[in-house]
Amino acid sequence: MSEAVAYIPSRSLPARLNRRLTQWRAARPADLRFDAPILSICFDDFPVSAAQAGARILESHGARGTFYAAAALAETDGPCGRNFSPAHARALAAAGHEIGCHTFEHEDCAVRDTYATLQDIAKNRDALAAMGCAPAESLAYPYGETRVDLKKALPPRFAAARGILPGLNVRRADLAQLRAFPLFGAGAMGRAHAALTQAAARNAWMIAFTHDVSNDPSPWGTSEAALDRFIAAARAAGLRILPVAEALKERC
């Protein structure tokens, strides 16, 4: 796959309004409170560069992250580079990182039948188990897209699901569509650094996500230097850095 044919969800006005409406309608409302601010770093899809450079940078700071896997993408070439292998997933899990669940085919959940998506999630569960991964406790919607009926129908084995609309997860939150900040795109790193300051002041949980990590990242990736600076800034601000499933267990 090349960048030219990478799928991009609709950006029309109706699609944007529906995206906001879906986020607003909480399927698993929760009152999230923490004793200290937390940061979770996520790598979606996930490319080999994330499994290697991304994990190495996190580990250099004594931290671990969440790697969301869509099994159908394993050992294929995508818009963010070569994707992970089963060996990468096993090595990350052995090092203390979380292997989270995408869907198997990595299709847009907002335009797909909900039952078909649930079947695809189950297929991904089975494929990841065959790779030697423990059952995933957290889900990320491919492209950040979902539907209200899907949010309500998610299997209870998932403690939470994550989207891509920005915001901190504290006090009133939706465990079926947690908010997250991108670490790529114009101005994204500046907004993410500002969110670290807000998270520290509010004892909030901040989730940040990217795809590839390299010195020459794709439009959906982050440079090694930028990721390292961001994690160092989080440490300096007093944020604990935990995988998504572990962060959820820290709620008061």
C-alpha positions in Angstrom: 0.0 0.0 0.0 1.3 3.5 -0.7 0.4 6.8 0.9 -1.6 7.7 -2.3 -4.1 4.9 -1.7 -4.2 5.0 2.1 -7.8 5.0 3.3 -9.1 8.3 4.8 -12.5 8.5 6.5 -14.9 11.1 5.1 -14.3 14.7 6.2 -17.6 16.0 5.0 -19.8 18.2 7.2 -22.3 15.4 8.0 -19.4 13.0 8.8 -17.9 15.5 11.1 -21.2 16.2 12.9 -21.8 12.5 13.2 -18.3 12.0 14.7 -19.1 14.6 17.4 -22.5 13.1 18.1 -21.0 9.7 18.5 -18.4 11.0 20.9 -21.1 12.9 22.9 -23.3 9.8 23.4 -21.5 7.9 26.1 -22.0 4.1 26.1 -19.9 3.4 29.2 -20.0 6.6 31.3 -17.4 6.8 34.1 -16.2 9.3 36.7 -12.4 9.0 36.3 -10.3 10.2 39.1 -6.6 9.6 39.7 -4.2 10.2 42.6 -1.5 11.4 40.1 -1.5 12.4 36.4 -0.9 9.6 33.9 0.2 9.4 30.3 -0.4 6.4 27.9 1.6 6.2 24.7 -0.1 4.2 21.9 1.1 2.9 18.6 -1.7 2.1 16.2 -1.5 -0.7 13.6 1.6 -1.1 14.5 4.7 -0.7 12.2 8.0 -2.4 12.8 9.5 1.0 13.5 7.1 1.4 16.5 8.0 -2.1 17.8 11.7 -1.2 17.6 12.4 2.5 17.9 9.1 3.3 19.7 9.6 0.6 22.3 13.3 1.4 22.8 12.6 5.1 23.5 9.8 4.2 26.0 12.0 1.7 27.7 14.9 4.2 27.9 12.6 6.3 30.2 11.5 3.2 32.2 8.1 3.3 30.6 5.9 0.9 28.6 3.3 1.5 25.9 0.2 0.1 24.2 0.6 -1.4 20.7 -2.8 -1.9 18.9 -2.6 -4.8 16.4 -4.8 -5.6 13.5 -3.7 -9.1 12.7 -4.5 -8.9 8.9 -1.8 -6.2 8.6 0.9 -8.4 10.1 4.0 -8.7 7.9 2.5 -6.4 5.2 3.6 -3.1 3.8 1.4 -0.1 4.7 1.5 3.7 4.4 3.6 3.8 7.6 6.1 1.2 6.5 6.4 -2.5 7.2 4.0 -3.8 9.8 4.7 -5.9 12.8 5.3 -9.7 12.9 4.1 -12.2 15.5 7.6 -12.2 16.9 7.4 -8.5 17.4 4.1 -8.8 19.3 5.5 -11.6 21.6 8.7 -9.7 22.3 6.8 -6.5 23.2 4.5 -8.4 25.6 7.5 -10.2 27.2 9.1 -6.7 27.8 5.9 -5.5 29.6 4.2 -3.6 26.8 0.5 -4.1 26.2 -0.8 -5.6 22.9 -4.2 -4.1 22.3 -6.9 -4.9 19.8 -7.8 -3.2 16.6 -10.2 -5.1 14.3 -8.8 -7.9 12.2 -9.2 -6.2 8.8 -8.7 -2.6 10.1 -11.9 -1.3 8.4 -13.8 1.9 9.2 -16.2 0.9 12.0 -18.4 3.9 11.3 -19.5 2.7 7.9 -19.5 -1.0 8.6 -22.3 -3.2 10.0 -22.0 -3.5 13.8 -22.4 -7.3 13.8 -19.7 -7.6 11.1 -17.4 -5.5 13.2 -18.0 -7.6 16.3 -17.2 -10.7 14.3 -14.0 -9.0 13.0 -13.0 -8.1 16.6 -13.5 -11.8 17.6 -11.4 -12.9 14.6 -8.6 -10.5 15.6 -8.8 -11.9 19.2 -8.3 -15.5 17.9 -5.5 -14.4 15.5 -3.6 -12.6 18.2 -4.0 -15.6 20.5 -2.5 -17.8 17.8 0.5 -15.4 17.7 0.9 -16.1 21.4 -0.6 -12.9 22.7 -2.7 -12.7 25.9 -6.3 -11.6 25.5 -6.4 -7.9 24.9 -8.0 -5.7 27.6 -8.3 -2.5 25.5 -9.5 -1.7 22.0 -8.8 1.1 19.6 -11.1 1.9 16.7 -9.3 1.9 13.3 -9.0 5.5 12.1 -10.7 6.4 15.4 -14.1 5.8 13.8 -17.1 4.1 15.5 -20.8 4.1 15.9 -23.1 4.5 18.9 -24.5 1.0 18.5 -21.0 -0.5 18.3 -20.0 1.3 21.4 -23.0 -0.2 23.3 -22.3 -3.7 21.9 -18.6 -4.0 22.8 -17.7 -7.2 24.6 -17.3 -6.7 28.4 -13.8 -8.2 28.2 -12.6 -4.8 26.9 -12.1 -2.5 29.9 -12.1 0.4 27.5 -12.0 1.5 23.8 -10.2 4.4 22.4 -10.9 7.0 19.7 -8.9 9.9 18.3 -10.8 13.0 19.3 -8.5 15.1 21.6 -9.2 15.7 25.2 -8.1 14.5 28.7 -9.8 11.6 30.4 -10.8 12.8 33.8 -14.0 13.1 35.7 -16.8 12.7 33.2 -15.5 10.2 30.5 -16.7 7.4 28.2 -14.9 4.1 28.6 -16.3 3.1 25.2 -14.5 6.1 23.4 -11.6 7.5 25.4 -10.1 10.7 24.1 -6.6 10.9 22.7 -4.1 13.3 21.2 -2.2 12.6 18.0 1.6 13.0 18.0 1.7 13.8 14.3 0.3 16.4 11.9 0.7 20.2 11.8 0.9 21.7 15.3 0.1 18.4 17.0 3.2 18.2 19.1 2.7 21.7 20.4 -0.9 20.8 21.4 0.3 17.6 23.0 2.9 19.3 25.1 0.3 21.8 26.3 -2.0 19.0 27.2 0.8 17.5 29.4 0.7 20.7 31.5 -3.1 20.5 31.8 -2.9 16.8 32.8 -0.4 17.5 35.5 -2.6 20.3 36.9 -5.7 18.2 36.9 -4.4 14.8 37.8 -5.8 13.7 34.5 -5.1 10.7 32.2 -3.7 11.8 28.9 -3.5 9.3 26.0 -1.3 10.1 23.0 -1.0 8.1 19.8 1.1 7.7 16.7 2.0 5.0 14.1 5.6 4.7 12.8 8.6 6.1 14.7 11.7 7.0 12.7 14.1 9.7 11.7 12.0 10.1 8.5 8.4 9.4 9.6 5.4 9.1 7.5 2.6 11.8 7.7 1.0 9.6 10.4 4.2 9.0 12.3 6.5 10.7 14.8 10.3 11.3 14.7 12.4 9.5 17.3 13.7 12.8 18.6 10.2 14.3 19.0 8.9 11.2 20.8 11.9 11.2 23.2 11.4 14.9 24.0 7.7 14.3 24.6 8.2 11.4 27.0 11.0 13.4 28.8 8.6 16.3 29.2 5.9 14.0 30.6 8.4 12.7 33.2 9.5 16.2 34.1 5.9 17.3 34.6 5.3 14.4 37.0 3.2 12.1 34.8 3.4 8.4 35.3 3.7 6.6 32.0 1.6 3.4 31.8 -0.1 1.2 29.1 -3.8 1.8 28.7 -5.0 -1.3 30.7 -2.7 -0.5 33.6 -3.7 3.2 33.7 -7.3 2.1 34.0 -6.5 0.1 37.1 -5.1 3.3 38.8 -8.5 5.0 38.9 -9.7 5.9 42.4 
